């Protein structure tokens, strides 16, 4: 009789048997479950396995699912985590587990590591003595996730390049990975744009308070509110516009050099152009003044930095400004759009808004001004570290104006909100982070050539859009920060020296 040793029961020898036993167990379980539950089990298992095999798939799925968080809260009821967050948590867990199996968690060195670490440290310190530690930790986790997402995007690039190194031909692995991350972002944004366009003019129905022009409804996607939806759509619209210009510049250069125009490049130009069109329409259909102004600012930056010679960019922006204002004066720009933009400035004033007459026309403006005033009062009493990160809402009752007793969750101006929550020290840390972000992006614009320069150009426009939109709102809501984290990772990928020696386009 043969003697058995422990080596006979090693995981490598028994692995196929365990798979067979697991498959039999799942099959038996499926026969006992209702159809929908069984389908959910199969799909859920497949998703888990794919994320374990390739965490990048988890990030792509999180990007798609993240904007549905607000809708899930309405349909399924409030919950601690939505599907996008759960997918992201599992993806981060897989990434950390991989590092533990190697007995080393590798944190890539990026240009933003120090600015992000400084901001995280200040926000954490601000929670000492805060009214609500839970709300503060919840807000802090968002920024930790932004940082980890950026690091995962960079870290996974090494494994991606190793896995396809023998299969890459015209487009080498480094550049192909950049295009993969870019595609993930554009698909997620275009999905929401399609929903918003349908809501505006194709569905034929919608919330009564969203009606505009008498027959259309403001687009809001799955965000349940037009303003954050529009801010999110700007991320896709401006990035896609930059990429389109980059591809156009590449095609133009090849045409001038009488080089072959590859069908892949032409196809990419048309597809990304469609993404840019749909996302821009979604921003317009949102009827969000803040998003319109942000889109205009981002577009102006794209025009300014598109030529490599600065004087040409200044000339183009000046010409564009003259044409726009000339169009307004000539009535070419629809009056409904100009009135929507200018109506905000008519009621905008700084100072004490107590005792102001409130009516339907000025309600939205005065509401914002009242919350700005409350934020300044919070900062005045807590000048250095604020009332605590994420604690604007619980601290609001003490500073609320008489006619505005209900907090909106934030001050509708992220800079004042930051000043109120984490004080002067926190605001300086936040501005330091964004200064580093702008500096890195502009430096890359000077270094990169088309079409990669188009990606950097689009990202710079996105940063400008966020900066402008945060003057009247807060966009770190409904999981938009997941999209932002991937964008930060994409920016770090453009620093790779291997991109400079790519073959093909």
N, C-alpha and C positions, 0 to 999 in steps of 0.2 A: 504494500500500500504506500502511495506517495505521501511524503510529509509536506505539510504546508508551512510556508514561512510568511513573515509579515510583509515581505515584498510582493507576495501574490495579491495582497489587498491594497496595494498602492493606488492613489487616485488616478494615476495615468492609465493603469490597466483596467480599472473598473469604471472609468469615465463613460464609455459608451453604454454600459449597463445602466448607470444612473440616469442617463438621458432617456433610455427606453422606459425605465420605471416611472420617471417623471411624466413622460408623454402618456403612458397608460393611466396614471393618476389623474392628469388633466382631462383625458378623454372620458373617464368615468364621471368626473365632476361635471363636465359639460352636459352629459346626458340627464343630469338631475336639475339643471338650471333652466329658467325661462330663456327664450331666444335672445332677448336684448341683453340679459345678464351674461349669457354665454358669449355673445358677440363682444361685449365689453371686456370679458376676461381674455379672450383671444387677442383683441387689439391691444389691451393694456400690457399683456405679456410680451407681445411683439415689440411694443414701444420700449419697455424696460430693457429687453435684450439688445435692441439697437442702440440705446443710449450707453449701455455697458460696453458694447463693442466700439462705438464711436460717440464720445460725448458731444462732438460737434452737432450730431443729429438732435441731441437734447436742446442745444442752444437754438437751433433752427425751429424746433417745435415750440419752444418757449416764446420766441419772437412772434409766432403765429397766434399762440393762445393768449399771450399777455393782454392785448387790448380787450379781450372778452371778459376781463375781471369785473368791470362795472355791470355789464349785462348779466353775468352769473349771479351777482349780488341781488339783482332785481328779480330774476326768474327763480333762483333757488333759495333766496334768502341770504342775509349776511352770514359770512363765515370768516374764520381766521385766515384761511388761505384759499386762493382761487387756483384754477388749473394751471395757469401760467407760472405762478409762484411754486406750486408743487413740482412741476416739471423742472423748473430752475433749481430748486433745492436738491432734487434727486441728481441732476447733472453735476452740480457742485460736489455732492457727496461722492459720486463716481470718480470725479477728478481727484479729490482728496484721497479716496481709497487706493487709487492707482499709485499715488505718491507713497502711501504707507506700505504698499506691497514692494515698492522699490527701496523702502526704508529711507526715503528722502523726498520731501515735498519741495519741488523746484519752483521758486518764485522768479519769473523772468525779470530782468532789469529793464525798466522802461523809463522814459523821460518824465512820466507823471507819477512815479512811485512816491517820491518825496512829497510833492504838493498834496497828493491824496492822503498820505500818512499824517501830514500836519493837520489837514482839515478834519480827519477822523479823530485825531487826538483832542483837538479843541472842542469838537462837538461832544465827545465822551465826557470831558471835564465839566462841560456846561450842565450836565445832568445831575451834578451834585446839588442836592437840595431842590430839584425841580418839582413842580406840583404833581406831575405824572411821569414816573420813571418808565412806565409801560409805553406810553406814547413816544417818549424820547428814544427808547431802545428800538421801537418799531421804525422810526425815521432813520436812526443810525444804521440799522440793518440794511436799509435801501442803499446807503453809500458804501457799506461793506460789500454788498452784492455787486454794485457798479465796479468796484475795484477788482473783485474776484472774476467777474465776467471778462474784463479787460485782460487780466492775466491768463485766463483759460484760453481766450482767442489766440494770444501770443504763444502760449505753451503748446497748444495742439498743433500749431503750424509745423513744429519740428517732427512730430509723428506723422502728420499728413504728408510732408515732403519725403519722409523715409518710405511710406507705404506706396507711393506712386513714382518713386524715383526711376524705376525701370520702365515705366509706361509713358512718362511725359515725353512728348516729341517736340512740336513747334513751340508750344507754351510750356515753359519749365515749371517745376513744382511750386516755387515761391510765388510766382505771379498767378498761377492757377488757384492757389489758396486764397489770395487776395480777392480774386474774382468770385470765388465761392462764398466768402463772407459778404461781399457786396450783393450778390444775388439773393442771399438770405434776407438781407435788409430790404431790398426792393420788393421782393415777393410779399413780405409781411405788410409793407406799407401800401402796396397796390391792392391787396385784399381789402383793406379798410377803405381805400379810396373808392373801390367799386361799390361797396355797401353805402357809402355816403352819397354817391351820385344817384344811386337807386332811390334813396330816401328823399332826395331833393325834388326830382322831377318825374320819376318813373313809378313810384309806389302809389301816388295819388292820395295819400292820407298821412297823418302824422299828428304829433302833439299840437294842440291848438295854439299854445303860446310860442311855437316855433314857426308859425306861418309868416311868410314874407312875400311881398309883391302881390298879395291877394290870392295866390294860387299855388305857391311853392312852399316847401318846408325846409328849414335849416338842416343841413347835413350834420349828423352827429355820430355816425358809425355805431360801434358797440360801446362808445364811451358814455352814452346817455346824456351828454352835454356837448354843445357845439364848440365851446372855446378850447377845452383840452384836446378834443378831436382835431381841431384845426391846427393847434400847435404841433400835435403828433404828425399830421400830414405834411407840415412844412419840412420836417426832417427828411421825408422821402422826396418831396418835390425838389428841394434845393440840391440834395445829393444827386438826384437823377439828372437835373439840369447841368450840373458840373460834369458828370460823366458823359453826357451827350456832347457837350462842347469838346471834351477830351477826345472822344471818338471821331468827331467831325474834324478836329485839327489833324488827327492821325490820317484820316482818309484824304484830306486836302493835301497833306504833305506827300503822300504816296502818289496822288494823282499828278502833282507837280513834277515829281521825280520819274513819272511814267512807270511806276512800279505796279505790280499786280495788286488789285483790290480784292482781298480775301473775302469770301462770302460770309465767313464767321464774323468778321468785323462789321460788315454791312448789316447783317442780321442783328448783332448786338446793338448797333446804332438805332435801328428801327424799334427794337423791343424796349430799350431804355428810354427812347423818345416817347413811346406810348406810356410808360410808367410816369414820366415827367408830366405828360399832358393830363393823365387821369388824376394824379396827386394835386396838381395845380388847380384843376377844376373842383376837386373836393374842398380845397382851401377856400376858393371863391364861394362855393355853395354853402359853406358853413356860416357865412354872413358874420364872421368874427372880425371885428375891427382890429383887435390886437394881432391876429394872425395875418390880416392883410398888410398891416404896417411892417410886420416881421418879414413877410414874404418880399415886400418891396425893398427892405433894407438888405436882405440876403441876396436878392437879385442884383442890386446895385454893387455889392461887394464882388459878385461873380464877374460883372462887367468891368469893374475896376481892376481886378487882378488877372483877367483872362489874357490880355497882352503881356508879354514879358517886359515891355518898356512901359514904365509908369506913366509917362506923359500921354501915351495912347489910351491908357485906361481912364485917366482923368478926363480926356477929351470925350470918350464914349459916354461916361457917366453924365457929364455936363450936357451932351447932346440929348441923352435919354431924358434928363430932367426937363429940358426945354420942350421936348416933344410932348411929355406927359402933361405939363402945366398948360401948354398950348392947346392940347386936346381937351383939357378941362374947360378952358375959356371958350373954346369953339363948340363945346357941347358934344364932342365926339365920345368922351367918357360918359357913360350913363349917369344921369343926375341921382338916381337911387344909390349908386355907389359913392359918389362924392358927398351926398348928404349923410350917408351912414358914417363916413370917416369924420367929417367936420362936426357932426352933432355932438361928439364927445368933447371936443375942445371948447364948445360954447358954454358948457357948464363946469369945465375944469377950472378950479381955482385952489390956491393953497392958503392954508390958515384954518381957523376954527370954523367948522360947519354946523355947530350947534345953533339951533334957531332958524336954519334955512328952510324955506318953504319947499315941501316935497310934493312932486306930482309925477305922473306917468312918464313924462319926457326926461326928467332929470334923476329919477329914482336910482338907476344903475350907477350913474356917475357919483352921486352923493353917497351911495352905499360904499363904494370903493374908498372915497375920501374919508369917510368915517372910520373905516378899518385902518387906513394909513395913519390917521391921527392916533388911534388906539395903539398901533405898533410903535409910533414915536414916543408915546407916553410910557410904554413898557421899557423901551430902550433908555429913556431918561432916568428911570428909577433903577435900572439894572445895566449900567453903562458898559461894563467890561465883558461879562459872560452871559448877559441876557437872562431871560426867565427859564431857559433850558431848551435844548434842541427838541423840536416837535411839540413844544408846549404853548404855542400861541393860543390855541383854542381853550385849554383849561385856565389860562391866565386872563383871558379876554373879559370875563365877567367883572373883574375889578376895574377895568379901563374902558368899558363899553359906554358909548354916548347914549343919551336918554332915548332917542328915537331908533337906536340900532342895538337892541339887547341881545340879538342872536349872533353867535360867531359863525363865520363862513368856513372855518377850518384853517384859513390862512389869511394874510393881509392883502391879497390880490396885488402884491408888489413883492417879488421875492427878495429884493435887496432890503426893503424895510422889514420884511418878515425875518430875514436872517439877522438883521441888527437887533430886532426885538428878542429873538430866541437865543442867540449866542453872542450878542454884544459886539463891541468894536473889534475885539480880538478875533472873533469868529468871522466877521465880515471881511477883515483883512486876510484871513486864511482862505476864505472862499474866493476873493478877488485874486489872490496869489495863484490859486489853482487855475483860474480861468486865464490869467495872464500867461502862465506857462503853456496852457493849451493853445492860445493864439500864437504865441511865439514859435512853438514847435510846428504848427501848421503852416505859417508864413515861411518859415525856414525851409520846409519841405517843398513849398511851391517854387522856391528859387533853385532847388536841387533837382527835382524830378522833371522828366520829359513826358510828353503825351504818349499814351492815354492816362498814365498813372497820375499825372499832374491834374487831370480833370477830377479824379477822386478827391485829391487834397483840396481842390478848388470848391467842390461841393461841400466837403466837410467844413471848410472855413465859413461858407455861407450858412451852414447849419448852426455853427457856434454864434454867429452874428444874430441869426433869427431867434435863438434861445435868449440871448442877451437882451434883445429889444423886447421880446414878448414878456420877459420876466419883469418888465416895468409895470405891467398891468395884470399879471396873473402868476400862478405857480404851476409849472408843468411837470414836476416830479410826482405825478399822480397816475393812478390806473396803470401801473407797471411801465410807464414810458421810460423809466430809468433802465429797464432791461435793454431797450433799443439803444439808449445812450451808451450803456456799457459796451455793447458790441461795436458801436461807432468809435469809441475810444480805443478799443482793441484794433480796429481797422486802421486807425491813424498810426498806431505803433508798428503795424506791419509794414507801412510805407517807409519806415526807417531802415528796413533790411537792406544790407549792401548787396545781397544776392539778386535783388531786383534790377540792379544796374547792369547785370551781365546776361539778361534774358535774351533768348533767341526768338524772333518772331514778334507778333503783336498780340 
